[in-house]
């Protein structure tokens, strides 16, 4: 008979949990991507005036990268307390921090008003955004993974992943509507603030939904067992970070490597493309935004399909397909963008994001299944967010610098291909996790009995 932790939850309860995670991640990614789009379109003029346009864009993307630098710290802090106190509490805090920082950016005076203090304050708020997002992802995917039906974990856990394209869709949609309705002067003067201020309303909605869900039953059961062992004079639990680095350091390295192609390709395809299409290909700002908008809608639909496929054939085959596909697509991607055709631009971005989805969809279940429950938030978050510093953070910056130095897309394509090779190696050496029981590492076996399915290096907590 299944334990309460492993029994499939009621469909209505699971759907509510999925909705809470999806809405929360959508809002958080809306806030994060909104900054990226604004960095490409207006922040170079408003906060870094007087520079060469491409240099201003580089400085703008530098503040964009700062947000990624804060994500590992957020992963460490939120992961530690998420493994100690539970997933739900930390997810509420991350949502409030992200939304508050984004709302404040909408009120921030520009360089013309504050001078050098304006970009400094912008950078501080970006750091808060990154810190919050560093703790958001791990908690959101774990809440679904630990509630969900094990046979369809890849499908259900992929839904919080759709928060990324949904947030991109929402952020790009709002910006696209504003650039269509407002003149360039109006958008630069005050229109860019509207989507940032809108975040305040979205956070209230997300907070209401997120507070309505229950804590992960897998976590509650593991916590009760750990407290019971401690009360009976058992060994005191190690800090989650210490346990992760001692027992799961290989998994952390696999997660970091797995994210290289996924993270770099995503920000090249969605953020850097706004720079490349408008400067090198001669495409209008509105056209580039519309292409990303349409492609993000397809990306949203593709992710659950890839997640479901990972339940049937495994996490690794789907992930490897996405990494190889993204690497092979880069040269055709830029060739299509160079035509300056709207249809070709849509095709380039859409195919790129669908292939990205093959990595991003199984990632939630894949990373969750690598770690034991009482170190799972820390392990998944550390692996995912430390990779973002080396991958997503500098990706638009490196791509822009390569374009400035070589005036060609070829070095950028090679950059993404190199990342794809790293991911192929990392996922290629990893073990398949599809059939792993999320509670297996946490159950105490009878004295002298073998532990079926337990990993040799797993830590019993």
Buried (B, 14 or more C-beta within 10 A) or exposed (E): EEEEBBEEBEEEEBEBBBBBBBBBBBBBBBBBBBBBBBBBBBBBBBBBEEBEEBBBBBBBBBBBBBBBBBBBBBBBBBBBBBBBBBBBBBBBBBBBBBBBBBBBBBEBEBBEEBEEEBBEBBBBBBBBBBBBBBBBBBBBBBBBBBBBBBEBBBBBBBBBBBBBBBBBBBBBBBBBBBBEEBEEEEBBBEBBBBBBBBBBEBBEEBBEBBEEBBBBBBBBBBBEBBEEBEEEEEEEBBEBBEBBBEBBEEBBBBBBBBBBBBBBBBBBBBBBBBBBBBBBBEBEBEBBBBBBBBBBBBBBEBBBBBBBBBBEBBBBBBBBBBBBBBBEBBBBBBEBBBBBBBEBBBBBBBBBBBBBBBBBBBBBBBBBBBBBBBBBBBBBBBBBBBBBBBBBBBBBBBBBBBBBEEEEBEBBBBBBBEBBBBBBBBBEEBEEBBEBBBBBBBBEEEEEEEBEEBBEEBBBB
